[in-house]
Amino acid sequence: MRERQKMQTFDWFNWAGLFVIGVLLGLVIDGMVDLASTGSWRSIIVIIVLFGGWFIFYLLMERVFNLFSIGRWSAPRQLQKPRKPLALHFALPIGIAIGVIGAQFGLADMIA
């Protein structure tokens, strides 16, 4: 079994960013559930369509940036990359859980 890479300085910044995004996504999920319970289905459909468009745009931009950063003009990639630290894998799900739980206790009202 391959060893996991140790957390480095940039990994901690990445973890913090993923955690904050997870908390915000948890708040959004709670808000969407509130909208669904009041019958605002049109709003939910518009939000999901806008999010889908943003996600497709993000995937396209990521491919363009990867073409220029690790494309044909750069050195060849390693055959086997070291595995990501475990903290990076759990940052987003833990952030989402804390966001949903925090929204129940009024975190969304504090932020807005």
PESULCOR-V886304 format. One record per backbone hydrogen bond with DSSP energy under -1.0 kcal/mol. NH is the residue of the N-H (numbers start at 1). CO is the residue of the C=O. E is the energy in kcal/mol with one decimal. If there is no record, write none. Layout:
# PESULCOR-V886304
nh->{NH	NH}
co->{CO	CO}
e->{E	E}
This chain:
# PESULCOR-V886304
nh->{5	12	13	14	15	16	17	18	19	20	21	22	23	24	25	26	27	28	29	30	31	32	33	34	35	36	37	38	40	41	44	45	46	47	48	49	50	51	52	53	54	55	56	57	58	59	60	61	62	63	64	65	66	67	68	69	70	74	90	94	95	96	97	98	99	100	101	102	103	104	106	107	110	111	112}
co->{83	8	9	10	11	12	13	14	15	16	17	18	19	20	21	22	23	24	25	26	27	28	29	30	31	32	33	34	35	39	40	41	42	43	44	45	46	47	48	49	50	51	52	53	54	55	56	57	58	59	60	61	62	63	64	65	66	71	86	90	91	92	93	94	95	96	97	98	99	100	103	102	106	107	108}
e->{-2.6	-1.7	-1.6	-2.5	-2.6	-2.4	-2.3	-2.5	-2.4	-2.4	-2.4	-2.2	-2.3	-2.4	-2.5	-2.3	-2.0	-2.2	-2.7	-2.1	-2.1	-2.5	-2.1	-2.0	-2.3	-2.5	-2.1	-1.1	-2.2	-1.5	-1.6	-2.5	-2.3	-2.4	-2.5	-2.4	-2.5	-2.5	-2.5	-2.3	-2.2	-2.5	-2.3	-2.2	-2.5	-2.4	-2.2	-2.4	-2.4	-1.8	-2.0	-2.7	-2.4	-1.9	-1.7	-2.6	-2.4	-1.0	-1.5	-1.9	-2.1	-2.4	-2.3	-2.4	-2.3	-2.5	-2.4	-2.9	-2.0	-1.3	-1.1	-2.8	-1.5	-1.9	-2.3}
